[in-house]
């Protein structure tokens, strides 16, 4: 396929940048388009932002040009950029993502940071990540605490396959296994965990009409939504599990809905936990750290 058929002005780097901006300016803000451009050039050509600036007068081959063309076509359909390139960055790690996993958000890095601050790097801790998805939380904690033994569980076999691929690619020894935390107790070698962490589904079904197309049409609803009548269903189930399987001085950590911070804390306190509610960088309630009273 030649550049004329693809409507590309040329295979010159500067022209490709302009093409991305012109084709997508009615769908995305300029700042987001700049980010997309950087991510595509890094993914397809291995270029940093500085290298992109230095090579603006260069040309690329037809094979690479075709990748940019199809990326633009996918972005017109609001397909997430992370799905297009196949990965995202999370806590400094390259995490593969697919339509079977949630795309890790910057807000989720907050829970990793908070947990990492609370635990001793030198201790050989046991950590369980419930609803692990791509494995991003488990793997980030393993990278920060190499001595820790870490397990991740999820209901989705396809998500677990991605998590296992990520662990292998990053060289981070982490065990992933299938479990529906709402219906069963995980079969794991540890009975007590020093840390139990989770970013479970927490968006109410009624909030679907507020979601962007790139989330609603491309990310797994199983990992996103909960019934309107019971938005805390996962937190209650995980907290119940923690009452039996969290070590006496252990830490329970949740990412939460901004709408249910106080309600989640109240539920945990009635189950015998002391709680700390933390806001994210957008000043919204986002994380709860809990310990047994």
TADA-V820157 format. One record per pair of residues at least 12 apart in sequence whose C-alpha atoms are under 8 Angstrom apart, sorted by sequence separation. I is the first residue (numbers start at 1). J is the second residue. D is the distance in Angstrom with one decimal. If there is no record, write none. Layout:
i & j & d
I & J & D
I & J & D
//
This chain:
i & j & d
21 & 33 & 6.4
86 & 98 & 6.7
138 & 150 & 6.6
164 & 176 & 6.7
265 & 277 & 7.5
276 & 288 & 5.5
277 & 289 & 6.7
20 & 33 & 7.5
71 & 84 & 6.5
138 & 151 & 7.2
163 & 176 & 7.3
275 & 288 & 6.6
276 & 289 & 5.1
38 & 52 & 7.8
83 & 97 & 6.5
90 & 104 & 6.8
138 & 152 & 6.4
275 & 289 & 5.7
276 & 290 & 6.3
82 & 97 & 7.0
83 & 98 & 5.9
88 & 103 & 7.5
90 & 105 & 7.8
275 & 290 & 4.4
83 & 99 & 7.2
88 & 104 & 7.6
90 & 106 & 7.4
160 & 176 & 6.5
261 & 277 & 7.0
274 & 290 & 5.4
275 & 291 & 6.7
20 & 37 & 7.3
135 & 152 & 6.8
160 & 177 & 7.0
273 & 290 & 5.9
274 & 291 & 5.3
91 & 109 & 6.3
160 & 178 & 7.3
273 & 291 & 5.3
274 & 292 & 6.2
45 & 64 & 7.9
90 & 109 & 7.0
273 & 292 & 4.5
274 & 293 & 5.8
17 & 37 & 6.8
44 & 64 & 6.9
132 & 152 & 5.4
205 & 225 & 5.8
272 & 292 & 6.1
273 & 293 & 5.3
82 & 103 & 7.3
127 & 148 & 7.0
129 & 150 & 7.6
131 & 152 & 7.4
132 & 153 & 5.7
133 & 154 & 6.3
157 & 178 & 6.5
201 & 222 & 7.5
203 & 224 & 5.8
204 & 225 & 5.5
205 & 226 & 6.1
272 & 293 & 5.8
125 & 147 & 7.1
126 & 148 & 5.8
127 & 149 & 6.2
128 & 150 & 5.9
129 & 151 & 6.2
130 & 152 & 5.9
131 & 153 & 5.8
132 & 154 & 5.6
152 & 174 & 7.5
154 & 176 & 8.0
156 & 178 & 6.9
201 & 223 & 5.1
202 & 224 & 6.3
203 & 225 & 4.7
204 & 226 & 5.1
205 & 227 & 5.8
206 & 228 & 6.4
268 & 290 & 7.8
44 & 67 & 7.6
121 & 144 & 7.5
122 & 145 & 7.6
124 & 147 & 5.0
125 & 148 & 4.6
126 & 149 & 4.8
127 & 150 & 4.7
128 & 151 & 4.9
129 & 152 & 4.6
130 & 153 & 5.2
131 & 154 & 4.6
133 & 156 & 7.8
150 & 173 & 8.0
151 & 174 & 5.9
152 & 175 & 6.2
153 & 176 & 5.6
154 & 177 & 6.8
155 & 178 & 5.5
200 & 223 & 7.0
201 & 224 & 4.5
202 & 225 & 5.8
203 & 226 & 5.9
204 & 227 & 5.8
205 & 228 & 5.8
265 & 288 & 7.4
121 & 145 & 5.3
123 & 147 & 6.6
124 & 148 & 4.7
125 & 149 & 6.0
126 & 150 & 5.9
127 & 151 & 6.3
128 & 152 & 5.8
129 & 153 & 6.4
130 & 154 & 6.5
131 & 155 & 7.2
150 & 174 & 5.4
151 & 175 & 4.7
152 & 176 & 4.7
153 & 177 & 5.0
154 & 178 & 5.2
155 & 179 & 5.0
200 & 224 & 7.8
201 & 225 & 5.4
202 & 226 & 5.8
204 & 228 & 5.1
261 & 285 & 5.9
112 & 137 & 6.4
116 & 141 & 7.0
121 & 146 & 7.9
122 & 147 & 6.8
123 & 148 & 7.1
124 & 149 & 6.9
128 & 153 & 7.8
134 & 159 & 5.9
135 & 160 & 7.7
149 & 174 & 7.2
150 & 175 & 6.5
151 & 176 & 5.7
152 & 177 & 6.5
153 & 178 & 5.5
154 & 179 & 5.4
155 & 180 & 4.9
201 & 226 & 6.2
261 & 286 & 7.4
121 & 147 & 7.4
133 & 159 & 5.3
134 & 160 & 6.9
151 & 177 & 7.8
153 & 179 & 5.8
154 & 180 & 6.6
155 & 181 & 7.7
258 & 284 & 5.7
259 & 285 & 7.6
133 & 160 & 6.5
135 & 162 & 7.8
136 & 163 & 7.7
154 & 181 & 7.9
204 & 231 & 6.2
258 & 285 & 4.7
261 & 288 & 7.9
40 & 68 & 7.4
109 & 137 & 7.9
112 & 140 & 7.0
116 & 144 & 7.3
132 & 160 & 7.9
134 & 162 & 5.7
135 & 163 & 4.6
139 & 167 & 6.8
203 & 231 & 7.4
243 & 271 & 7.8
257 & 285 & 7.2
258 & 286 & 5.7
108 & 137 & 7.9
112 & 141 & 6.5
116 & 145 & 8.0
133 & 162 & 8.0
134 & 163 & 4.5
135 & 164 & 7.8
143 & 172 & 6.9
202 & 231 & 6.2
235 & 264 & 7.5
239 & 268 & 7.0
256 & 285 & 7.4
257 & 286 & 6.3
133 & 163 & 6.7
142 & 172 & 6.6
202 & 232 & 7.2
256 & 286 & 5.1
102 & 133 & 6.5
103 & 134 & 8.0
132 & 163 & 7.9
135 & 166 & 7.3
142 & 173 & 7.8
236 & 267 & 7.5
240 & 271 & 7.8
255 & 286 & 5.6
256 & 287 & 5.7
101 & 133 & 5.4
102 & 134 & 7.0
104 & 136 & 7.0
134 & 166 & 7.5
135 & 167 & 7.8
142 & 174 & 7.5
202 & 234 & 7.8
232 & 264 & 7.1
236 & 268 & 7.8
239 & 271 & 7.7
255 & 287 & 4.5
256 & 288 & 7.2
101 & 134 & 5.6
139 & 172 & 6.7
153 & 186 & 7.7
201 & 234 & 7.1
254 & 287 & 5.5
255 & 288 & 6.6
200 & 234 & 6.4
253 & 287 & 7.2
254 & 288 & 5.2
139 & 174 & 7.2
200 & 235 & 7.6
253 & 288 & 5.7
254 & 289 & 6.6
138 & 174 & 7.5
253 & 289 & 4.6
97 & 134 & 6.5
252 & 289 & 5.8
253 & 290 & 6.2
96 & 134 & 7.2
251 & 289 & 6.9
252 & 290 & 4.9
95 & 134 & 7.3
251 & 290 & 5.9
252 & 291 & 6.2
251 & 291 & 5.2
95 & 136 & 6.7
250 & 291 & 6.2
251 & 292 & 7.9
13 & 55 & 6.9
14 & 56 & 4.7
43 & 85 & 6.3
249 & 291 & 6.9
250 & 292 & 7.3
13 & 56 & 4.9
14 & 57 & 6.2
249 & 292 & 6.8
12 & 56 & 7.2
13 & 57 & 6.1
14 & 58 & 8.0
248 & 292 & 6.6
12 & 57 & 6.3
13 & 58 & 5.8
36 & 81 & 6.9
40 & 85 & 7.1
12 & 58 & 5.7
13 & 59 & 5.7
90 & 136 & 6.9
196 & 242 & 7.3
12 & 59 & 4.1
13 & 60 & 7.0
93 & 140 & 7.2
11 & 59 & 5.3
12 & 60 & 6.5
24 & 72 & 7.5
11 & 60 & 5.6
23 & 72 & 7.5
27 & 76 & 7.3
91 & 140 & 6.3
243 & 292 & 8.0
11 & 61 & 7.1
90 & 140 & 7.6
196 & 246 & 7.0
11 & 62 & 7.5
24 & 75 & 7.7
130 & 181 & 7.6
195 & 246 & 7.0
16 & 68 & 7.9
20 & 72 & 6.5
24 & 76 & 6.7
182 & 234 & 6.9
192 & 244 & 7.8
193 & 245 & 6.1
194 & 246 & 6.2
195 & 247 & 7.9
181 & 234 & 7.8
192 & 245 & 4.5
193 & 246 & 5.0
194 & 247 & 5.3
11 & 65 & 6.5
191 & 245 & 5.9
192 & 246 & 5.3
193 & 247 & 5.5
196 & 250 & 8.0
200 & 254 & 8.0
202 & 256 & 6.8
203 & 257 & 6.9
182 & 237 & 6.0
192 & 247 & 5.3
194 & 249 & 7.4
195 & 250 & 5.6
196 & 251 & 6.4
197 & 252 & 5.8
198 & 253 & 6.4
199 & 254 & 5.9
200 & 255 & 7.4
202 & 257 & 5.9
100 & 156 & 7.9
181 & 237 & 7.0
185 & 241 & 7.6
194 & 250 & 4.5
195 & 251 & 4.8
196 & 252 & 4.9
197 & 253 & 4.6
198 & 254 & 5.1
199 & 255 & 4.9
200 & 256 & 8.0
181 & 238 & 7.0
193 & 250 & 7.0
194 & 251 & 6.3
195 & 252 & 5.9
196 & 253 & 6.3
197 & 254 & 5.8
198 & 255 & 6.5
199 & 256 & 7.2
100 & 158 & 6.1
101 & 159 & 5.4
195 & 253 & 7.6
3 & 62 & 8.0
100 & 159 & 5.4
2 & 62 & 7.5
8 & 69 & 7.7
101 & 162 & 7.8
6 & 69 & 6.9
98 & 162 & 7.6
126 & 190 & 7.8
97 & 162 & 7.0
128 & 193 & 6.7
96 & 162 & 6.9
126 & 192 & 7.9
127 & 193 & 5.8
130 & 196 & 7.4
132 & 198 & 7.2
126 & 193 & 5.1
127 & 194 & 6.0
128 & 195 & 6.3
129 & 196 & 6.0
130 & 197 & 6.3
131 & 198 & 6.2
132 & 199 & 7.5
125 & 193 & 7.8
126 & 194 & 5.3
127 & 195 & 4.7
128 & 196 & 4.8
129 & 197 & 4.9
130 & 198 & 4.9
131 & 199 & 6.5
96 & 165 & 7.9
125 & 194 & 6.0
126 & 195 & 6.6
127 & 196 & 5.9
128 & 197 & 6.3
129 & 198 & 5.6
130 & 199 & 7.3
131 & 200 & 5.6
96 & 166 & 6.2
125 & 195 & 7.8
127 & 197 & 7.6
130 & 200 & 7.3
95 & 166 & 6.1
94 & 170 & 7.9
93 & 170 & 7.9
133 & 223 & 7.9
108 & 199 & 7.7
131 & 223 & 7.9
103 & 219 & 7.6
102 & 219 & 5.9
101 & 219 & 6.8
102 & 220 & 6.6
99 & 218 & 6.0
100 & 219 & 7.0
101 & 220 & 6.4
99 & 219 & 5.4
100 & 220 & 5.8
99 & 220 & 6.4
102 & 223 & 6.8
101 & 223 & 7.6
102 & 224 & 8.0
80 & 214 & 5.6
78 & 213 & 6.4
79 & 214 & 5.5
80 & 215 & 7.7
78 & 214 & 5.0
80 & 218 & 7.4
115 & 253 & 7.2
79 & 218 & 6.7
111 & 253 & 7.2
111 & 254 & 7.3
111 & 255 & 6.5
108 & 255 & 6.9
110 & 280 & 6.7
107 & 280 & 6.2
107 & 281 & 7.3
111 & 287 & 6.2
110 & 287 & 7.6
107 & 286 & 7.5
//
